[in-house]
Amino acid sequence: MTWFQALILGIIQGLTEYLPVSSSAHLVLVPWLLGWRSDERLVFPFDVLVHWGTLVPVLIYFRHDLWAILAGGWAGLRKGVPFATPEGRLGGWILLATVPAEILGLLLKRSIEAVFLQPVLVGALLFGTAGLLWLGERLGRRERDLGRMTVGDALVIGFAQALALLPGISRSGATMAAGLGRGFLRPEAARFSFLLSIPALLGAGLVALGDLYRIGLPPEAMTPILIGFLSAALSGYLAIWGLMKMVRRRSLRPFAVYCAGIGALTLMLSLLRG
């Protein structure tokens, strides 16, 4: 893997992790479309550590929310009522919504990994992301804030996040669409989606780091990983900032059109390549 490929893949990871277009799909499809060939020993550690690069911007952007959630939860815990405050309850909803993806990810790990080797299937699954976004915008009432979240809301959004274990189904797209479908305001659905990404990224990263520890990190991987990590962190912050501004005024339908277009392009190219 060259430094240029690491830079491009890091930028793609950062942008698509938070934009509702599926980061996993782009990381599979871009090298396939461009005909890039990477050392198999480098691909896994690069993906793992660059994925963690996208955790940095969400921690920075939502640092005030995270501090309020931790402070509220700790204050309530000391009194024996950890979910008594709005911030404490929000933290509880985030933890509850994390459970479905964590359980299914562990149970279906090998089956899901096999999908990453099939670019055509990944392209087809992008139509799923397009459909979820379109339905969320079409059916959502967009009148509730996160202070009115219920157990049912958290579980629906959590199972939507579990769908994104499949490459091609966007995690942010699925969770935002589910939030819209449950009647949340678009900025509130986006905010919960981003906060929900924190335990998801941490959990997935820890599991992958365990695998990486057993495999070992090749010395030649350090430079591309550093370039990819930094570019993913910077582009990820720009993606969060831009999307949070956008959802205050505009719908997510352009992303649905984009996902459908990339999916169609992938299927057409696969037919042409035979």
ABEGO torsion letter per residue (X at the ends): XBAAAAAAAAAAAAAAAABBAEAAAAAAAAAAAAGBBBBAAAAAAAAAAAAAAAAAAAAAAAAAAAAAAAAAAAAAAAAGBAAABAAAAAAAAAAAAAAAAAAAAAAAAAAAAAAAABAAAAAAAAAAAAAAAAAAAAABAGABBAAABBAAAAAAAAAAAAAAABBGBBAAAAAAAAAAAAGBBAAAAAAAAAAAAAAAAAAAAAAAAAAAAAAEBBAAAAAAAAAAAAAAAAAAAAAAAAAAAAAAABBAAAAAAAAAAAAAAAAAAAAAAX
